[in-house]
Amino acid sequence: MLVLGRKKGESIIIDDQIEITINSVEGETVKLGIEAPRHITIHRKEVYLEIQEENKKAMSNVIDIGDFLKMKK
């Protein structure tokens, strides 16, 4: 993990495409501004983990098309 110190108004650039700016620091809360191309999805980690869990649940309910066709007979 790379750890960088930044002050309000300062930024970092990732892969020439993503800019993360420190917008404010209030107590233990840091507000970030993120500029990235539209094709890059950005989620808070807890939301990302929930999405991954839901995707796993959905995949466990997938029926193989061959098995489905056998059930129809």
C-alpha positions in Angstrom: 0.0 0.0 0.0 1.3 3.4 -0.9 0.6 6.0 1.8 0.7 9.7 0.8 0.1 12.9 2.9 -2.0 15.5 1.2 -3.5 18.8 2.4 -6.9 20.3 1.5 -6.9 21.2 -2.2 -4.1 18.9 -3.1 -4.5 16.0 -5.4 -3.0 12.7 -6.6 -3.2 11.3 -10.2 -3.6 7.6 -10.9 -2.7 6.2 -14.3 -3.1 9.5 -16.1 -6.9 9.1 -15.8 -8.1 9.5 -12.2 -7.6 12.5 -10.1 -8.4 12.4 -6.4 -8.5 15.7 -4.6 -8.8 16.4 -0.8 -11.9 18.6 -0.5 -12.0 19.0 3.2 -10.9 17.5 6.5 -13.3 17.6 9.4 -12.2 15.7 12.5 -11.7 12.1 11.4 -13.6 12.6 8.2 -11.9 13.3 4.9 -14.0 14.4 1.9 -12.6 13.3 -1.4 -13.4 14.5 -4.9 -12.8 12.0 -7.7 -12.5 12.7 -11.4 -12.4 9.6 -13.6 -13.6 8.5 -17.0 -17.3 7.4 -17.0 -16.4 3.8 -17.8 -14.6 3.5 -14.4 -16.9 2.5 -11.6 -16.3 4.0 -8.2 -17.8 2.6 -5.0 -17.3 2.9 -1.3 -15.6 -0.3 -0.2 -18.6 -1.5 1.9 -20.9 -1.0 -1.1 -18.5 -2.8 -3.3 -18.3 -5.8 -1.0 -22.2 -5.9 -0.8 -22.3 -6.0 -4.6 -19.8 -8.8 -4.8 -21.8 -10.8 -2.2 -25.0 -10.3 -4.2 -23.3 -11.4 -7.4 -22.1 -14.6 -5.7 -25.6 -15.3 -4.5 -27.0 -14.7 -7.9 -24.5 -17.0 -9.5 -25.3 -19.8 -7.1 -28.9 -19.7 -8.5 -27.9 -20.0 -12.1 -29.1 -23.2 -13.8 -27.0 -24.8 -16.6 -29.0 -24.5 -19.9 -28.6 -28.3 -20.5 -30.0 -29.1 -17.1 -32.8 -26.7 -17.7 -33.8 -28.3 -21.0 -33.7 -31.7 -19.4 -36.1 -30.5 -16.7 -38.5 -29.3 -19.4 -38.9 -32.8 -20.9 
